[in-house]
Amino acid sequence: MPTDFIFKNQLIRTIDDGKKVVNKFINECILYDLEKEKKLFLDYIECVESIERESQEKKLPPYYEKSISELLCIRQIPNLTRPSGFDNESNRDALISFSRQIESILNNLSIAESLKTLNYVRENTVLVGANGSGKSTLSNELSKLLQEKEGIVITSQKLLIVPQFSSFPNLSITERQYEKYEKEHPNPKSTFEASKPDDVPYQLMKSYGGEFHVILSRLISERISNLKRDGKRADRPSGKVCTY
């Protein structure tokens, strides 16, 4: 039996089971006046039916159907006591707890929906955005849905060594340092021997740390010079420069 057929059947069974369970408790929410929980259950039904339609129309790749069926799996089903018409606090608490599980599933599905925007990563994809915009977070979450043979996430190198300054850098000195660095290090690419798992290229790290020192001191000295020229008072720094 083809793998894509197995994953599709698995997804459809998971959706059918989930709809039966959630539909059962929508009426219970009405009985116990749980509007927020009822809305979550209705959102779940709408979401899984949309996934079901796309699967039947063959719009979903097999690996995605497998990942989604795992995300949709309901782990714990509440066992309500009867008769349900009584004001039973334990039933109410059980429904609220169950709604949190459904909410978690919906949150995971919202991340999975990002794959649709990226055309299910059917080709190489590059994410571009400002620092802190969520590229790494999104990539890490998407990597949980991808099977290794279907795709991998390649993140940019993260090496940042931030220097400390006890005083304002001098403009003319930093200009000369920057010009010198540009001439001597036009394209600083290096390799190192990594025969052991804990081998660390200390000289390379020192070199990259020195590069950031040159650039940052140049930017700070230029900024201070502009403030003085504009007649503005520059506050004395605390001695540390941090980036977020």
JOTA-V84691 format. One line per field, one symbol per residue. ss: DSSP state (H for helix, E for strand, L for the rest). A space follows every 50 residues. Layout:
ss->???
//
This chain:
ss->LLHHHHHHHHHHHHHHHHHHHHHHHHHHHHHLLLHHHHHHHHHHHHHHHH HHHHHHLLLLLHHHHHHHHHHHLLLLLLLLLLLLLLLLHHHHHHHHHHHH HHHHHHHHHHHHLHHHHLHHHLLLLLLLLLLLLLHHHHHHHHHLLLLLLL LLLLLLLLLLLLLELLLLLLHHHHHHHHHHHHHHLLLLLLLLLLLLLLLL LHHHHHHHHHHHHHHHHHHHHHHHHHHHHLLLLLLLLLLELLLL
//
